Amino acid sequence: MSDQPTGLTPEIVNAIIRDPSSPLYPSQITVFCDHCGTEKTADYMVSEDMTRAQRLGVARKHLVNNEGWEHDADTGDDFCPEHASTTA
């Protein structure tokens, strides 16, 4: 359930929200760079059966796949594009 489609249009979001059988809803999630403190806040489609960590994982996956962020699974740290691969 952690696959976040890219480029959800307002029409798609409205269709998901209006579908009574859809478990998805928008949630605003912020990820911050553990090197410089840069924050990235956006809305992501999640479901109520997801844990807090899974919801954060949706945001992380989107940022890594689409916006040049890096996530270190061993430490749990996140790095903005400016500090990706420079985890000093």
Secondary structure, DSSP 4 states (H G I P E B T S, - for coil): -----SS--HHHHHHHHH-TT--EEEEEEEEE-TTT--EEEEEEEEETTS-HHHHHHHHHHHHHHHS--EEETTTTEEE-TTTTT---
